């Protein structure tokens, strides 16, 4: 199932997205996502202005979307992960080709990559179901200081000893992009790539920001079985409130963590057993009819 963050701002805006992932020695990563919107027409400038006016709501929506994806990846992989230092900045800039609107999102993803016994870092398992780069989009992953890239797949467009970069359009397979970085003292001098045969790529249609935070384009095709007792507890609480309850109340009454409740509700949603609606800053959970 393809999980998209549908944050619609205006159909007239078509962003160009650049992802930069800076790995840290402890397995964490600093994510920087930049959206660049050409503002060539008055209506495009107006649309970006409306977006800037609701920057507080946008920050909340983006953060919740990213936290939801990270908590689901954590549950699926059985590795502790969380988000820190989330920030978003909106501004306009003049270029030779005209004015552009910029949205810059930064955050630290703890537990992003997997430290190995050798001291190396391996990343890629968080891309459950793969990742997608549209035309003009880029993904750059930089090794920590003192580390060197020893393996990358699929073959990147740019391959250096301390970073790799892919340019869209490209559809990555499940668990990709994959990268292994080693401490410089143990790394070979020449990075190796594993070439993958890729069938013709077809254009994927999406709204302006449906692909934006995607980091975010993660496909959840695998998941660990939920404990039946936890799932039953959540369902029992919903039913005890007449089939309608706020998600935060489920957390309070169940004693489960926010991320666990969020993951259970996603599973129930995917099975058609519950639906969630946004009410202000909360999610209202309803049993499906």
N, C-alpha and C positions, 0 to 999 in steps of 0.2 A: 504494500500500500504506500502510495506517495504522499508524504506529509508536506504540505506547503503552508507557509505563513501568509495568509491572505490579509494584508494590510493595504487596503485600496486607498490611494490618496487622490488620484485623478487620472482618468484614462488617457489624457493628453500627454502625460509624462512617460518617457521611455528611458530608463536609467541604464548607464553603463556601470558595471560593478567590478571592483577590484578587491580581492581577498588577499590579505597578508597574514600568515601564521608564523609567529616567531616562537620557536620551541625553547623551553627552559630546561636546565639540567635535571630538575626533579620530575619531569614528565608533564608539567603544565605547559600552557601555550598562551601567548598574548595574541588575541585576534584583533585585527583591524579590518573593517569592511567599509569601503568607500563607494557611495552611489553618486554618480555624476549625471545631472539632468541638463541637457541643452535647453536654454530658455530663449528660443529664437522667435517666439510669438508672444504677444501680450497675454493671451490666455494661459500660456505655459508659465509665465512669470507670476500670473495671478494664482495659479494652482499651487506653485511652490510657496507663495506667500501665505496661502491658507494652511499649508502644511506646517510652515514655521510657526504660525500662530497657535498651533496645538502641539507644540513640541513636548510639553509635559506629558500629555496623553500618549504621544508617540513613543516617548522613552519608556513609559510603563508597559505599553503593548509589546514593544520590541523585547524588553527585558523578560516579560512573562513568556513570550514565545521561545526565546532562547533557553530560558530556565526549564521550560517544559521538555524541549528536545534533549537537553543535557541530562535531566533526571531520567528520561526514558532510556537514553543510551546507558546510563549508570545501572539501571535496573536490568536491562537486557544483557549487559556484559559482566555484571557482578563486580564492577570496579567503582570505588568511590569517586564521584565527580560533582563539582559545583562551580558556580559562577561568582566571580569577585570583580570589583572595580568597574562596574558597567557605566559607560558614559556615551552620550550622543551629542553631536554638534551639527548645527545646520547653519549654512552661510551661503552667500553668493560670491562669485568671483568673475572678473573680467578676463577674457582671453582674446587672442587674435581673431578667433572665429566668432566671438560674441560672448554673451553672458551665460554662465552655467550655475546651476544650483548644486551644492555639495551637502551630502549627509555623511558624516563620519561616525562610525560606531566602533568603540573599543571595549574590550573586556578580557579578563583572564579566565581561561577554562582550566580549572584544576583537574588533574587526572586524565588529561587529553590523550597522552601517549603512554606506552607501556614500557617501563624500565626493565631491561633484561639483566640477568646475572653477570653478563660480560661487561656491564657498564653502558651498553648501547641503549638507544631508545628506538622503539618500533611504534609507528603510528599507522592508522588506517582502519582499525576495527570499529571506530566510532562512525565511520561512513557506512552505516547499515543500509544495504540496498544500493549504495553508490552515491554519486554526486554529479551535478550537472553544471557545465559552464556554457552560457549562451554566446553567440557571436560578440566579439569585442570584450568579453570578460576574461579576467586573468586570476590565477591562483598561484601565489608564491609562498613556499614554505622554506623558512630559514633555520639552519641548525644552530644550537646554542654555541656561545663562544667556547672555543677549544674542542669542538666536535667537527666531524667531517661526514658528508653524505657518502654512504657506502652502497646503497641500493635504492632504486626508485622504480615504480611501475604504476601505470604504463610509462613508456619512454616520454620524458618531459620535453617541451620545446626548447627550454634552456636548462642546461645541467652544469653546475659548478661544484666545487669542493664543499661549499658551505650553504648553497641554496639550490632549489629547483623551481621551475615555473612552467605552468601549463597555460595555454591560451585557447579559448573557446572558438568554435563550438566543439564540445566533447562530452560524451556521456561515459562516466566512470562505472566500472563494474562494482559489484558488492565488495566492500572492504577496501575500496580504492578511492583516491590515490593512496598508495602504500609507500612508506619511506622508512629506511633504517639509517640512523646516524650513530657513529662510533666516536669515542674519545680520540683525538688526533693521534695519540701515541700508538693506538691499535688499528687505526683505519688505513686501508690501502690508499695509494696515491690517486688511483683512477676510479671514480664512481662507476658502478655497474648498473645497467638498466635491464629490466626484463621486458621484452617486446611482447605485446599482446595483439592478436588479430582482432580488428574491430569491424563489425558490419557497418554498412552505410548508416550515417546518422540522419535522422529525420527531424525536422523543425518541431519544437515543442511550443505550443501556445500557452501563454500565461499572462496574467494582468501585470501591470507595471511593477508592483512590489510583491507579487506572488513568489518571485524568485529572489527577492532582495535580501532578506536576512539569511539566506540559505547557504550559509553555513549549514544552513537550514534546509537544504533540500536533502533530507535523509529519508530513506525508505525503510520502513519497519517491517521486514519480511521474516525476521526471526525474533523470538522472545522466549525467555525462560518461563516455565510454567509458574503461574501464581499459586500461592498456597490457597487452597479452597477456603480455609477458615477466614482469611483476610478478605477474599472476594465476597463470601457470604456475609461477613460483618458489614461491609459497605452496603450491600443490597438490603440487608435487614434494617439498617438505619434509614435508608431512603424510604422503604416501605412504612416504617413506623411514623414517618412524617407525612403520610398520605401520598407518597410518590413525588414530592417536590421539596427540595431542601438546598440550601446554599452549600457549596463545596467546603467552605471554611468550617461549617458546622459539622460536616462529616469528619473532618480532621480532629475537631475537639472531642466529639463523642466516641470516635473509634480508638483514639490514642495512637494512631498510625502517623507517620511523618507526612508532610505535605507532598513530597515527591512520590511516596508510595501510593497515596490516595489518588494523585494525579495520574499515575501510571495505570492503576486499577480502573479508573474511570475511562481512560483512553481505550483500554481493552474492552470494557463494557460497551463503549460507543461503537467500536469497530464491529462488535457482534450485534449491534442494533438493539441493545437492551436498555440503554439510557441515551438521553440527549442533553447537551449543555447549552445554555444561553447566557450571553453576557448581560449583566444588569449592573450598571455603574462600574465599580471596580471589583465586582464579584462574579463568580460563575454560579448560575442557578441550574441545579441538576434535576431532571425529570425522568421518571420511568417512561420508557417508550410505550405507546398505546398498542 
